[in-house]
Amino acid sequence: MFITLEGIEGSGKTSQIRHIRAFFEDLGRRCTVTREPGGTGIGEQIRAVLLDPESRDLSPGAELLLYTADRVQHAAEVIRPALTMGHVVICDRYFDATLAYQGYARGLDMALIRALHRLMLDDLTPDLTLLLDLSPDQGLARAWHQIDNGTRAGDETRFEREALKFHEKVRAGYLDLAKQAPHRYRIIDAARSEDDVRQAVRDILSAHPGLGSSDP
């Protein structure tokens, strides 16, 4: 089973991933928890470029290709092997983030982004995508609070420094993607408390048909 978490900065994906892992491990399921960008040694180097605020002059096209390169390596080295072993793969961001950020917000051609995914990743798609949704002003306030108190990396703030309008486009993009794929997406109100969001996620996971199968 391949699960992805999506949402703007400060939406609480990292906290919920810990709860999701515990949920599956309590059921005796083996889990692989990973993230994009990053998730591999090569990916961490790409991540350093993509999230560094000093990379502000990075062109949208170069940004797209770096995210794609990260994802190709990630799928080959982590995601596909883990799925083959029967693990539940829980990933913090995936291809939908590229559509939301580079497509809806940056304005790159959506057909091109989708074509790259089909060509380079054989259209590898999650079984379930949890969209933690909240307003950009709330998300950015949370993110900067975490940066200021040291619980979030201060050298990975390139996207937090984008204008509010950019994040509004990202959020609108995610909501549009969810409408296009209601069979895969579940939208969760991330403005609620961590415990409330955790319970909403557990309810979704418990009802998902993919939990009917066991690891080999």
Order of alpha helices (4+ residues) and beta strands (2+ residues): beta-alpha-beta-alpha-alpha-alpha-beta-alpha-alpha-beta-alpha-alpha-beta-alpha
